[in-house]
């Protein structure tokens, strides 16, 4: 089941209410597709995409414009692990817990930002200006003014998803995140997850021993290094 959020926001109160009443979306297993606009170094808004995957105790971020994704999970000791996958090559790089040395990875806020793209601590600082809708599609309209900027969020608390997030300085938009679609098809999600876990994998520690591989040799040549905060520009915390 695919639910286009931009249609919901443009539809009337009655249709929004009816869809909300029949909603059976699980916040633990879904795909949320975002359109993102951010200022570049020249001060121009540039558009990109981010697909957020939730799969029970794992979470994935896929970047269609950059043709790679990050799949985050936890081992038996509750330590964070990462698989960076490349659908074009059907290959992936696995980072074990010992490769991810940043202590912040195992904090609750880190996992929140991966799952929600925004920390609960930031949400708690915001003022609730209005609550609309019902059921899964209840929307909290939140606002925060801080350090000369205005943060405006439309938050779906039942699904723990940003519907829209705008950052403004004065009247000028600095960045915006818009939820375009929610995919609630469990069979589709299961198939996607199964497919990426069938990719040929290489341990991060072994990258230097695989110079014959076109993908890995390209990374070595470009000075590829691990960045555990690779999606931090799409996550929000104060």
N, CA, C and O of each residue as an XYZ file, in Angstrom:
952
protein
N       0.841     -1.195      0.000
C       0.000      0.000      0.000
C       0.872      1.238      0.000
O       1.732      1.393      0.867
N       0.659      2.125     -0.968
C       1.416      3.365     -1.037
C       0.484      4.538     -0.762
O      -0.598      4.624     -1.344
N       0.894      5.424      0.109
C       0.065      6.556      0.517
C       0.814      7.844      0.228
O       1.754      8.173      0.952
N       0.424      8.595     -0.823
C       1.125      9.846     -1.134
C       0.747     10.949     -0.173
O      -0.405     11.379     -0.131
N       1.719     11.408      0.601
C       1.427     12.394      1.643
C       1.078     13.758      1.087
O       0.300     14.496      1.692
N       1.654     14.107     -0.077
C       1.326     15.427     -0.616
C      -0.146     15.495     -0.984
O      -0.737     16.575     -0.942
N      -0.762     14.354     -1.350
C      -2.194     14.316     -1.634
C      -2.981     14.557     -0.365
O      -3.992     15.259     -0.379
N      -2.520     13.975      0.738
C      -3.215     14.177      2.009
C      -3.226     15.637      2.398
O      -4.247     16.158      2.846
N      -2.090     16.306      2.228
C      -1.987     17.690      2.678
C      -2.826     18.625      1.818
O      -3.230     19.697      2.271
N      -3.091     18.219      0.571
C      -3.875     19.063     -0.315
C      -5.354     18.691     -0.302
O      -6.187     19.436     -0.820
N      -5.685     17.543      0.287
C      -7.066     17.087      0.278
C      -7.864     17.772      1.382
O      -7.309     18.449      2.248
N      -9.181     17.579      1.328
C     -10.055     18.193      2.315
C      -9.999     17.481      3.646
O      -9.429     16.395      3.759
N     -10.593     18.097      4.656
C     -10.585     17.532      6.001
C     -11.287     16.182      6.014
O     -10.839     15.275      6.715
N     -12.379     16.017      5.257
C     -13.157     14.786      5.283
C     -12.334     13.613      4.763
O     -12.285     12.565      5.407
N     -11.684     13.772      3.603
C     -10.909     12.673      3.037
C      -9.714     12.350      3.917
O      -9.352     11.181      4.056
N      -9.098     13.354      4.509
C      -7.977     13.132      5.440
C      -8.476     12.306      6.614
O      -7.811     11.365      7.048
N      -9.665     12.665      7.135
C     -10.226     11.981      8.305
C     -10.532     10.526      7.976
O     -10.232      9.639      8.774
N     -11.129     10.267      6.805
C     -11.501      8.912      6.440
C     -10.285      8.025      6.289
O     -10.278      6.888      6.762
N      -9.253      8.538      5.633
C      -8.045      7.752      5.457
C      -7.373      7.486      6.798
O      -6.847      6.400      7.044
N      -7.402      8.495      7.656
C      -6.792      8.334      8.975
C      -7.498      7.253      9.776
O      -6.854      6.473     10.477
N      -8.846      7.205      9.672
C      -9.607      6.243     10.451
C      -9.333      4.813      9.996
O      -9.416      3.893     10.810
N      -9.009      4.597      8.721
C      -8.781      3.260      8.203
C      -7.300      2.928      8.116
O      -6.940      1.899      7.544
N      -6.439      3.761      8.661
C      -4.998      3.575      8.567
C      -4.542      2.390      9.406
O      -4.934      2.256     10.566
N      -3.720      1.538      8.824
C      -3.170      0.400      9.565
C      -1.659      0.325      9.376
O      -1.084     -0.763      9.349
N      -1.026      1.475      9.248
C       0.418      1.529      9.025
C       1.166      1.211     10.315
O       0.884      1.790     11.364
N       2.112      0.295     10.228
C       2.957     -0.007     11.382
C       4.171      0.904     11.375
O       4.877      0.963     10.368
N       4.444      1.623     12.473
C       5.624      2.492     12.519
C       6.926      1.704     12.539
O       7.998      2.274     12.334
N       6.845      0.392     12.785
C       8.042     -0.433     12.885
C       8.496     -0.988     11.546
O       9.633     -1.440     11.417
N       7.614     -0.959     10.541
C       7.970     -1.536      9.241
C       7.311     -0.721      8.139
O       6.137     -0.918      7.825
N       8.076      0.193      7.557
C       7.558      1.068      6.513
C       8.710      1.687      5.724
O       9.876      1.574      6.102
N       8.354      2.340      4.623
C       9.288      3.151      3.849
C       8.703      4.556      3.773
O       7.539      4.723      3.410
N       9.490      5.555      4.108
C       9.064      6.954      4.029
C       9.996      7.674      3.053
O      11.210      7.708      3.254
N       9.422      8.246      2.002
C      10.223      8.877      0.951
C      10.158     10.398      1.078
O       9.079     10.990      1.106
N      11.332     11.012      1.155
C      11.427     12.452      1.392
C      12.059     13.192      0.214
O      12.971     12.698     -0.448
N      11.544     14.381     -0.014
C      12.204     15.346     -0.904
C      12.869     16.381      0.000
O      12.230     16.947      0.887
N      14.145     16.619     -0.234
C      14.933     17.509      0.625
C      15.474     18.669     -0.204
O      15.937     18.486     -1.330
N      15.405     19.847      0.369
C      16.020     21.023     -0.265
C      16.918     21.694      0.764
O      16.500     21.988      1.883
N      18.177     21.931      0.355
C      19.148     22.560      1.247
C      19.996     23.550      0.468
O      20.225     23.393     -0.731
N      20.459     24.580      1.179
C      21.308     25.573      0.539
C      22.679     24.982      0.251
O      23.260     24.310      1.103
N      23.202     25.232     -0.961
C      24.564     24.821     -1.278
C      25.527     25.955     -0.923
O      25.119     26.964     -0.347
N      26.795     25.787     -1.265
C      27.806     26.785     -0.908
C      27.582     28.112     -1.614
O      28.073     29.147     -1.164
N      26.844     28.089     -2.719
C      26.538     29.317     -3.456
C      25.236     29.968     -2.983
O      24.811     30.984     -3.532
N      24.608     29.381     -1.964
C      23.377     29.955     -1.442
C      22.141     29.601     -2.233
O      21.105     30.252     -2.092
N      22.234     28.561     -3.079
C      21.094     28.127     -3.877
C      20.511     26.849     -3.284
O      21.245     25.967     -2.839
N      19.178     26.760     -3.284
C      18.522     25.559     -2.787
C      18.691     24.426     -3.790
O      18.341     24.557     -4.963
N      19.229     23.323     -3.314
C      19.409     22.138     -4.141
C      18.506     21.024     -3.630
O      18.331     20.853     -2.424
N      17.937     20.274     -4.562
C      16.989     19.229     -4.217
C      17.648     17.853     -4.230
O      18.503     17.578     -5.072
N      17.252     16.997     -3.301
C      17.734     15.617     -3.262
C      16.641     14.740     -2.662
O      15.587     15.227     -2.256
N      16.912     13.444     -2.614
C      15.939     12.501     -2.098
C      16.559     11.640     -1.006
O      17.765     11.391     -0.991
N      15.708     11.196     -0.100
C      16.110     10.258      0.938
C      14.948      9.305      1.187
O      13.819      9.731      1.434
N      15.241      8.011      1.117
C      14.239      6.997      1.439
C      14.605      6.391      2.789
O      15.685      5.824      2.951
N      13.699      6.516      3.755
C      13.898      5.989      5.098
C      13.203      4.635      5.205
O      11.999      4.521      4.976
N      13.977      3.619      5.554
C      13.437      2.265      5.730
C      13.450      1.900      7.212
O      14.468      2.045      7.889
N      12.314      1.429      7.705
C      12.264      0.840      9.032
C      11.879     -0.627      8.885
O      10.881     -0.972      8.253
N      12.700     -1.473      9.488
C      12.450     -2.904      9.385
C      12.688     -3.516     10.757
O      13.781     -3.991     11.067
N      11.642     -3.493     11.567
C      11.706     -4.028     12.922
C      12.833     -3.360     13.711
O      12.714     -2.181     14.046
N      13.923     -4.069     14.021
C      14.989     -3.505     14.834
C      16.133     -2.918     14.001
O      17.200     -2.621     14.537
N      15.917     -2.754     12.713
C      16.933     -2.172     11.828
C      16.355     -0.944     11.138
O      15.139     -0.766     11.067
N      17.255     -0.099     10.628
C      16.813      1.103      9.923
C      17.777      1.388      8.780
O      18.990      1.237      8.924
N      17.222      1.803      7.639
C      18.049      2.083      6.475
C      17.787      3.462      5.909
O      16.666      3.967      5.972
N      18.831      4.073      5.351
C      18.736      5.327      4.618
C      19.275      5.077      3.219
O      20.445      4.731      3.056
N      18.431      5.247      2.212
C      18.884      5.089      0.830
C      18.844      6.443      0.145
O      17.869      7.183      0.270
N      19.914      6.765     -0.582
C      20.064      8.054     -1.249
C      20.014      7.838     -2.763
O      21.054      7.588     -3.373
N      18.830      7.929     -3.388
C      18.704      7.651     -4.818
C      19.632      8.499     -5.690
O      20.137      8.024     -6.708
N      19.853      9.747     -5.292
C      20.708     10.632     -6.096
C      22.166     10.203     -6.038
O      22.928     10.489     -6.962
N      22.566      9.522     -4.971
C      23.955      9.109     -4.806
C      24.145      7.605     -4.994
O      25.265      7.102     -4.901
N      23.051      6.888     -5.258
C      23.031      5.457     -5.576
C      23.710      4.586     -4.529
O      24.364      3.602     -4.875
N      23.570      4.926     -3.279
C      24.033      4.043     -2.216
C      23.098      4.180     -1.026
O      22.296      5.111     -0.944
N      23.222      3.227     -0.105
C      22.402      3.275      1.093
C      23.180      2.812      2.308
O      24.209      2.149      2.179
N      22.690      3.159      3.485
C      23.261      2.717      4.752
C      22.213      1.915      5.500
O      21.082      2.365      5.685
N      22.604      0.713      5.932
C      21.692     -0.142      6.686
C      22.269     -0.349      8.074
O      23.330     -0.951      8.242
N      21.537      0.169      9.084
C      22.004      0.136     10.466
C      21.264     -0.957     11.233
O      20.046     -1.089     11.117
N      22.004     -1.734     12.012
C      21.414     -2.777     12.837
C      22.236     -2.899     14.123
O      23.190     -2.149     14.335
N      21.857     -3.847     14.973
C      22.584     -4.055     16.224
C      22.919     -5.532     16.383
O      22.160     -6.407     15.967
N      24.084     -5.791     17.000
C      24.480     -7.170     17.233
C      23.886     -7.682     18.548
O      23.089     -6.995     19.186
N      24.281     -8.891     18.945
C      23.712     -9.498     20.148
C      24.050     -8.733     21.420
O      23.378     -8.881     22.441
N      25.094     -7.916     21.350
C      25.488     -7.099     22.506
C      24.892     -5.700     22.444
O      25.292     -4.808     23.192
N      23.925     -5.518     21.537
C      23.238     -4.238     21.380
C      24.171     -3.135     20.885
O      23.941     -1.956     21.158
N      25.224     -3.515     20.158
C      26.154     -2.553     19.568
C      25.785     -2.302     18.105
O      25.363     -3.211     17.390
N      25.951     -1.064     17.683
C      25.545     -0.663     16.334
C      26.511     -1.208     15.287
O      27.728     -1.177     15.468
N      25.941     -1.712     14.180
C      26.707     -2.150     13.015
C      26.141     -1.456     11.777
O      24.992     -1.014     11.774
N      26.948     -1.366     10.741
C      26.548     -0.677      9.522
C      26.890     -1.517      8.303
O      27.973     -2.097      8.219
N      25.952     -1.580      7.353
C      26.232     -2.135      6.032
C      25.947     -1.044      5.006
O      24.804     -0.611      4.859
N      26.978     -0.604      4.303
C      26.780      0.373      3.225
C      26.667     -0.395      1.916
O      27.576     -1.132      1.533
N      25.535     -0.213      1.231
C      25.270     -1.032      0.052
C      25.137     -0.185     -1.213
O      24.747      0.981     -1.170
N      25.479     -0.819     -2.344
C      25.530     -0.154     -3.640
C      24.725     -0.983     -4.640
O      25.268     -1.903     -5.251
N      23.430     -0.669     -4.818
C      22.576     -1.479     -5.698
C      23.109     -1.613     -7.130
O      22.936     -2.657     -7.758
N      23.748     -0.575     -7.639
C      24.267     -0.630     -9.006
C      25.282     -1.760     -9.159
O      25.333     -2.409    -10.204
N      26.090     -1.998     -8.123
C      27.137     -3.015     -8.172
C      26.711     -4.325     -7.501
O      27.418     -5.329     -7.599
N      25.575     -4.319     -6.828
C      25.126     -5.473     -6.038
C      26.208     -5.885     -5.039
O      26.499     -7.068     -4.860
N      26.788     -4.883     -4.400
C      27.839     -5.128     -3.427
C      27.606     -4.272     -2.185
O      26.869     -3.286     -2.210
N      28.258     -4.684     -1.097
C      28.096     -3.955      0.159
C      29.376     -4.040      0.973
O      30.167     -4.970      0.818
N      29.568     -3.052      1.846
C      30.691     -3.023      2.775
C      30.121     -3.115      4.186
O      29.232     -2.350      4.560
N      30.635     -4.048      4.953
C      30.147     -4.250      6.314
C      31.117     -3.664      7.333
O      32.326     -3.885      7.259
N      30.573     -2.924      8.270
C      31.339     -2.342      9.367
C      30.897     -3.023     10.645
O      29.740     -2.896     11.045
N      31.792     -3.738     11.289
C      31.477     -4.369     12.559
C      31.499     -3.300     13.665
O      31.949     -2.174     13.455
N      31.004     -3.684     14.834
C      30.935     -2.733     15.943
C      32.297     -2.148     16.276
O      32.403     -0.973     16.630
N      33.350     -2.971     16.164
C      34.688     -2.483     16.490
C      35.232     -1.501     15.446
O      36.172     -0.759     15.730
N      34.647     -1.491     14.240
C      35.052     -0.519     13.220
C      34.416      0.846     13.473
O      34.925      1.870     13.016
N      33.317      0.853     14.192
C      32.576      2.081     14.464
C      32.933      2.541     15.874
O      32.279      2.164     16.846
N      33.965      3.351     15.972
C      34.550      3.680     17.275
C      33.889      4.857     17.975
O      34.209      5.155     19.126
N      32.968      5.530     17.288
C      32.308      6.690     17.887
C      31.357      6.224     18.993
O      30.398      5.503     18.718
N      31.610      6.623     20.220
C      30.788      6.196     21.354
C      29.348      6.692     21.237
O      28.434      6.112     21.821
N      29.156      7.768     20.479
C      27.807      8.324     20.337
C      26.875      7.365     19.618
O      25.655      7.488     19.726
N      27.439      6.403     18.880
C      26.611      5.484     18.100
C      25.668      4.661     18.971
O      24.584      4.284     18.526
N      26.066      4.383     20.190
C      25.259      3.528     21.048
C      24.372      4.309     22.013
O      23.790      3.738     22.936
N      24.274      5.612     21.791
C      23.353      6.412     22.587
C      21.948      6.322     21.997
O      21.774      6.100     20.798
N      20.973      6.493     22.844
C      19.581      6.426     22.401
C      19.284      7.476     21.347
O      18.537      7.211     20.406
N      19.861      8.670     21.491
C      19.589      9.765     20.546
C      20.071      9.431     19.144
O      19.463      9.862     18.164
N      21.167      8.662     19.030
C      21.677      8.281     17.710
C      20.635      7.437     16.974
O      20.337      7.683     15.805
N      20.096      6.457     17.661
C      19.116      5.571     17.028
C      17.828      6.331     16.704
O      17.192      6.071     15.683
N      17.445      7.272     17.575
C      16.269      8.098     17.295
C      16.432      8.870     15.998
O      15.515      8.931     15.179
N      17.615      9.462     15.815
C      17.838     10.272     14.618
C      17.862      9.413     13.363
O      17.447      9.865     12.296
N      18.345      8.178     13.478
C      18.312      7.284     12.326
C      16.877      6.906     11.977
O      16.511      6.857     10.802
N      16.079      6.644     12.985
C      14.706      6.202     12.759
C      13.757      7.333     12.392
O      12.830      7.138     11.607
N      13.988      8.529     12.963
C      13.028      9.630     12.840
C      13.545     10.807     12.031
O      12.759     11.646     11.591
N      14.864     10.881     11.828
C      15.544     12.023     11.193
C      15.548     13.257     12.088
O      16.003     14.325     11.679
N      15.044     13.109     13.300
C      15.020     14.221     14.243
C      15.064     13.628     15.653
O      14.472     12.579     15.909
N      15.759     14.295     16.552
C      15.860     13.768     17.915
C      14.625     14.146     18.724
O      14.010     15.188     18.496
N      14.279     13.291     19.664
C      13.151     13.585     20.548
C      13.445     14.793     21.431
O      12.529     15.500     21.851
N      14.735     15.029     21.712
C      15.087     16.190     22.534
C      14.762     17.497     21.821
O      14.323     18.457     22.454
N      14.974     17.538     20.517
C      14.610     18.736     19.754
C      13.094     18.891     19.704
O      12.579     19.996     19.876
N      12.376     17.796     19.472
C      10.917     17.861     19.436
C      10.358     18.378     20.761
O       9.396     19.146     20.783
N      10.973     17.947     21.863
C      10.469     18.343     23.181
C      10.656     19.833     23.454
O       9.958     20.401     24.295
N      11.593     20.470     22.751
C      11.826     21.906     22.920
C      10.825     22.748     22.144
O      10.706     23.950     22.383
N      10.113     22.134     21.228
C       9.221     22.879     20.346
C       7.853     23.103     20.985
O       7.372     22.301     21.785
N       7.255     24.211     20.606
C       5.920     24.541     21.095
C       4.880     23.936     20.158
O       4.963     24.082     18.939
N       3.888     23.247     20.757
C       2.798     22.683     19.961
C       1.784     23.785     19.682
O       1.152     24.306     20.601
N       1.636     24.135     18.413
C       0.722     25.224     18.057
C      -0.662     24.714     17.666
O      -1.660     25.415     17.833
N      -0.714     23.481     17.142
C      -2.002     22.952     16.694
C      -1.875     21.440     16.532
O      -0.803     20.921     16.221
N      -2.991     20.746     16.750
C      -3.059     19.307     16.499
C      -4.256     19.049     15.592
O      -5.373     19.461     15.904
N      -4.030     18.377     14.483
C      -5.106     18.084     13.529
C      -5.086     16.608     13.183
O      -4.123     15.905     13.487
N      -6.153     16.137     12.543
C      -6.219     14.760     12.082
C      -6.506     13.776     13.200
O      -6.688     14.156     14.357
N      -6.544     12.488     12.826
C      -6.883     11.436     13.770
C      -6.039     10.202     13.478
O      -5.439     10.079     12.410
N      -6.004      9.301     14.435
C      -5.379      8.008     14.229
C      -3.921      8.116     13.818
O      -3.174      8.938     14.349
N      -3.524      7.282     12.871
C      -2.131      7.281     12.411
C      -1.720      8.619     11.839
O      -0.546      8.986     11.897
N      -2.683      9.360     11.282
C      -2.348     10.611     10.606
C      -2.692     11.849     11.424
O      -2.979     12.914     10.877
N      -2.656     11.691     12.720
C      -2.715     12.869     13.580
C      -1.421     13.665     13.370
O      -0.329     13.097     13.363
N      -1.555     14.963     13.203
C      -0.410     15.827     12.920
C      -0.266     16.859     14.032
O      -1.222     17.555     14.375
N       0.935     16.949     14.588
C       1.268     18.007     15.527
C       2.055     19.081     14.782
O       3.079     18.792     14.164
N       1.577     20.310     14.843
C       2.268     21.427     14.205
C       3.115     22.109     15.270
O       2.591     22.688     16.222
N       4.434     22.033     15.097
C       5.386     22.471     16.115
C       6.204     23.648     15.612
O       6.400     23.814     14.408
N       6.682     24.467     16.550
C       7.435     25.660     16.172
C       8.503     25.947     17.229
O       8.271     25.778     18.426
N       9.680     26.385     16.762
C      10.764     26.779     17.667
C      11.547     27.917     17.028
O      11.938     27.842     15.863
N      11.772     28.976     17.808
C      12.631     30.078     17.356
C      13.875     30.072     18.218
O      13.796     30.173     19.442
N      15.032     29.953     17.572
C      16.280     29.833     18.318
C      17.442     30.273     17.441
O      17.518     29.909     16.267
N      18.350     31.063     18.021
C      19.569     31.500     17.326
C      19.277     32.156     15.980
O      19.991     31.936     15.002
N      18.219     32.963     15.943
C      17.891     33.704     14.729
C      17.221     32.882     13.648
O      17.013     33.365     12.535
N      16.878     31.637     13.969
C      16.218     30.784     12.987
C      14.868     30.307     13.521
O      14.648     30.238     14.730
N      13.979     29.983     12.597
C      12.678     29.432     12.935
C      12.597     28.008     12.412
O      12.871     27.752     11.239
N      12.221     27.086     13.284
C      12.071     25.679     12.917
C      10.589     25.335     12.966
O       9.949     25.465     14.009
N      10.051     24.901     11.844
C       8.640     24.555     11.762
C       8.515     23.087     11.371
O       9.067     22.651     10.361
N       7.782     22.334     12.183
C       7.670     20.893     11.956
C       6.208     20.477     11.958
O       5.434     20.889     12.822
N       5.843     19.664     10.988
C       4.576     18.931     11.020
C       4.952     17.486     11.342
O       5.581     16.806     10.531
N       4.565     17.025     12.523
C       5.042     15.763     13.083
C       3.892     14.761     13.183
O       2.809     15.100     13.660
N       4.127     13.529     12.734
C       3.168     12.445     12.848
C       3.562     11.580     14.052
O       4.383     10.675     13.899
N       3.005     11.827     15.241
C       3.481     11.147     16.453
C       3.228      9.649     16.458
O       4.034      8.895     17.004
N       2.116      9.191     15.856
C       1.816      7.760     15.877
C       2.811      6.976     15.017
O       3.141      5.832     15.328
N       3.281      7.595     13.940
C       4.238      6.937     13.042
C       5.672      7.352     13.314
O       6.607      6.791     12.742
N       5.846      8.345     14.196
C       7.169      8.887     14.517
C       7.901      9.327     13.241
O       9.050      8.955     13.001
N       7.200     10.126     12.435
C       7.741     10.602     11.165
C       7.557     12.110     11.036
O       6.558     12.669     11.487
N       8.545     12.758     10.410
C       8.389     14.144      9.975
C       7.516     14.143      8.722
O       7.814     13.440      7.757
N       6.445     14.926      8.737
C       5.670     15.124      7.510
C       6.264     16.288      6.713
O       6.362     16.245      5.487
N       6.658     17.333      7.455
C       7.327     18.472      6.824
C       8.193     19.163      7.874
O       7.821     19.261      9.043
N       9.347     19.637      7.432
C      10.259     20.344      8.335
C      10.884     21.477      7.535
O      11.555     21.242      6.531
N      10.659     22.710      7.987
C      11.232     23.888      7.343
C      12.121     24.630      8.326
O      11.763     24.821      9.488
N      13.278     25.041      7.847
C      14.183     25.884      8.618
C      14.275     27.225      7.902
O      14.653     27.284      6.732
N      13.928     28.301      8.605
C      13.916     29.627      8.010
C      14.821     30.578      8.768
O      14.950     30.491      9.989
N      15.440     31.479      8.040
C      16.177     32.591      8.630
C      15.518     33.842      8.110
O      15.647     34.185      6.935
N      14.805     34.528      8.995
C      13.935     35.599      8.538
C      12.796     34.969      7.758
O      12.116     34.076      8.263
N      12.586     35.422      6.540
C      11.543     34.841      5.690
C      12.124     33.889      4.642
O      11.391     33.349      3.815
N      13.443     33.688      4.682
C      14.093     32.865      3.658
C      14.259     31.430      4.135
O      14.765     31.178      5.229
N      13.827     30.501      3.302
C      13.953     29.082      3.620
C      15.404     28.656      3.479
O      16.005     28.826      2.419
N      15.966     28.102      4.544
C      17.332     27.580      4.532
C      17.364     26.107      4.129
O      18.300     25.652      3.472
N      16.334     25.374      4.530
C      16.245     23.954      4.222
C      14.808     23.500      4.432
O      14.062     24.100      5.205
N      14.431     22.442      3.741
C      13.087     21.884      3.923
C      13.106     20.389      3.636
O      13.846     19.901      2.782
N      12.262     19.681      4.384
C      12.097     18.234      4.200
C      10.605     17.982      4.027
O       9.806     18.427      4.851
N      10.225     17.284      2.981
C       8.819     17.033      2.705
C       8.607     15.537      2.489
O       9.228     14.931      1.616
N       7.730     14.954      3.289
C       7.377     13.545      3.142
C       6.434     13.398      1.956
O       5.314     13.908      1.972
N       6.900     12.696      0.927
C       6.116     12.570     -0.297
C       5.252     11.317     -0.317
O       4.186     11.293     -0.932
N       5.728     10.275      0.366
C       5.014      9.007      0.245
C       5.394      8.066      1.386
O       6.541      8.039      1.832
N       4.411      7.298      1.848
C       4.653      6.216      2.788
C       4.301      4.911      2.091
O       3.216      4.779      1.524
N       5.203      3.958      2.130
C       4.951      2.626      1.569
C       4.712      1.673      2.732
O       5.552      1.534      3.621
N       3.557      1.021      2.712
C       3.143      0.151      3.811
C       2.981     -1.290      3.330
O       2.252     -2.075      3.937
N       3.664     -1.630      2.237
C       3.568     -2.961      1.642
C       4.637     -3.855      2.262
O       5.805     -3.771      1.882
N       4.258     -4.704      3.203
C       5.239     -5.513      3.922
C       5.967     -6.490      3.011
O       7.154     -6.752      3.205
N       5.265     -7.032      2.019
C       5.908     -7.962      1.090
C       7.003     -7.258      0.301
O       8.085     -7.810      0.100
N       6.719     -6.030     -0.147
C       7.708     -5.251     -0.890
C       8.915     -4.938     -0.005
O      10.059     -5.050     -0.447
N       8.661     -4.548      1.241
C       9.748     -4.212      2.169
C      10.594     -5.448      2.454
O      11.823     -5.378      2.453
N       9.937     -6.579      2.699
C      10.661     -7.819      2.974
C      11.549     -8.217      1.797
O      12.681     -8.660      1.987
N      11.026     -8.054      0.582
C      11.800     -8.397     -0.613
C      13.007     -7.492     -0.765
O      14.099     -7.955     -1.095
N      12.814     -6.198     -0.524
C      13.919     -5.245     -0.639
C      15.021     -5.591      0.354
O      16.198     -5.627     -0.005
N      14.644     -5.840      1.589
C      15.630     -6.152      2.621
C      16.363     -7.451      2.286
O      17.581     -7.535      2.443
N      15.625     -8.461      1.827
C      16.251     -9.733      1.459
C      17.240     -9.541      0.318
O      18.312    -10.145      0.321
N      16.891     -8.706     -0.658
C      17.762     -8.480     -1.818
C      19.080     -7.821     -1.422
O      20.141     -8.266     -1.859
N      19.035     -6.776     -0.608
C      20.285     -6.081     -0.285
C      21.183     -6.943      0.604
O      22.400     -6.757      0.629
N      20.584     -7.879      1.327
C      21.390     -8.763      2.170
C      21.956     -9.956      1.389
O      22.668    -10.794      1.942
N      21.628    -10.014      0.102
C      22.224    -11.025     -0.763
C      23.401    -10.457     -1.562
O      24.053    -11.190     -2.305
N      23.676     -9.163     -1.415
C      24.798     -8.558     -2.132
C      26.114     -9.163     -1.658
O      26.237     -9.608     -0.517
N      27.095     -9.168     -2.561
C      28.450     -9.592     -2.189
C      29.014     -8.585     -1.196
O      29.046     -7.386     -1.472
N      29.458     -9.070     -0.044
C      29.915     -8.161      1.010
C      31.426     -8.263      1.219
O      32.041     -9.308      1.007
N      31.993     -7.140      1.640
C      33.406     -7.056      2.003
C      33.501     -6.382      3.356
O      32.874     -5.345      3.577
N      34.276     -6.954      4.265
C      34.491     -6.301      5.549
C      35.281     -5.015      5.349
O      36.195     -4.956      4.528
N      34.920     -3.996      6.102
C      35.634     -2.720      6.006
C      37.134     -2.903      6.217
O      37.938     -2.248      5.553
N      37.513     -3.782      7.129
C      38.929     -4.001      7.430
C      39.690     -4.601      6.253
O      40.919     -4.535      6.207
N      38.952     -5.197      5.286
C      39.597     -5.874      4.160
C      39.579     -5.063      2.875
O      39.988     -5.565      1.828
N      39.115     -3.821      2.931
C      39.012     -3.020      1.703
C      40.369     -2.889      1.010
O      40.457     -2.999     -0.213
N      41.418     -2.654      1.785
C      42.751     -2.458      1.205
C      43.291     -3.664      0.483
O      44.223     -3.538     -0.312
N      42.727     -4.846      0.739
C      43.189     -6.081      0.100
C      42.406     -6.407     -1.165
O      42.585     -7.476     -1.748
N      41.538     -5.492     -1.593
C      40.664     -5.773     -2.737
C      40.780     -4.696     -3.815
O      39.775     -4.218     -4.341
N      42.017     -4.322     -4.136
C      42.232     -3.270     -5.126
C      41.779     -3.680     -6.525
O      41.574     -2.826     -7.386
N      41.622     -4.986     -6.753
C      41.190     -5.443     -8.071
C      39.708     -5.222     -8.303
O      39.233     -5.290     -9.437
N      38.981     -4.958     -7.234
C      37.541     -4.719     -7.349
C      37.315     -3.275     -7.794
O      37.798     -2.361     -7.126
N      36.592     -3.031     -8.908
C      36.408     -1.656     -9.432
C      35.795     -0.702     -8.414
O      36.231      0.444     -8.299
N      34.791     -1.161     -7.675
C      34.139     -0.296     -6.698
C      35.079      0.039     -5.556
O      35.201      1.203     -5.173
N      35.745     -0.972     -5.007
C      36.614     -0.750     -3.864
C      37.882     -0.001     -4.241
O      38.374      0.818     -3.466
N      38.414     -0.278     -5.427
C      39.618      0.444     -5.858
C      39.315      1.919     -6.064
O      40.163      2.772     -5.803
N      38.115      2.219     -6.528
C      37.703      3.618     -6.681
C      37.660      4.304     -5.324
O      38.077      5.455     -5.198
N      37.164      3.614     -4.317
C      37.102      4.185     -2.981
C      38.498      4.415     -2.410
O      38.763      5.443     -1.787
N      39.390      3.441     -2.632
C      40.761      3.583     -2.149
C      41.438      4.769     -2.819
O      42.131      5.544     -2.160
N      41.242      4.913     -4.119
C      41.864      5.999     -4.881
C      41.362      7.356     -4.403
O      42.118      8.327     -4.366
N      40.082      7.418     -4.038
C      39.482      8.684     -3.600
C      39.727      8.944     -2.112
O      39.251      9.940     -1.567
N      40.461      8.055     -1.463
C      40.731      8.236     -0.038
C      39.521      7.964      0.809
O      39.250      8.682      1.771
N      38.785      6.920      0.453
C      37.566      6.567      1.169
C      37.847      6.310      2.646
O      38.740      5.537      2.990
N      37.087      6.957      3.507
C      37.196      6.732      4.956
C      35.811      6.533      5.529
O      34.816      6.954      4.939
N      35.753      5.907      6.650
C      34.483      5.667      7.306
C      33.952      6.961      7.911
O      34.697      7.717      8.535
N      32.653      7.210      7.721
C      31.998      8.366      8.326
C      30.702      7.884      8.953
O      29.720      7.628      8.256
N      30.704      7.764     10.251
C      29.505      7.281     10.914
C      28.402      8.323     10.926
O      27.246      7.993     11.192
N      28.737      9.579     10.641
C      27.725     10.630     10.619
C      27.369     10.985      9.189
O      27.048     12.135      8.890
N      27.427      9.989      8.297
C      27.264     10.253      6.867
C      25.928     10.900      6.535
O      25.838     11.652      5.564
N      24.885     10.625      7.320
C      23.586     11.211      7.027
C      23.224     12.339      7.974
O      22.054     12.707      8.069
N      24.199     12.895      8.676
C      23.891     13.899      9.690
C      23.249     15.143      9.092
O      22.527     15.859      9.786
N      23.505     15.412      7.800
C      22.880     16.583      7.193
C      21.376     16.387      7.021
O      20.649     17.344      6.754
N      20.909     15.139      7.175
C      19.491     14.854      7.073
C      18.865     14.563      8.441
O      17.718     14.123      8.521
N      19.611     14.806      9.497
C      19.124     14.541     10.834
C      19.250     15.810     11.660
O      20.063     16.681     11.353
N      18.446     15.910     12.705
C      18.336     17.185     13.379
C      18.353     17.026     14.873
O      17.590     16.254     15.453
N      19.266     17.797     15.497
C      19.351     17.777     16.958
C      19.936     19.097     17.422
O      20.764     19.692     16.732
N      19.510     19.552     18.580
C      20.066     20.774     19.215
C      20.451     20.447     20.634
O      20.938     21.317     21.357
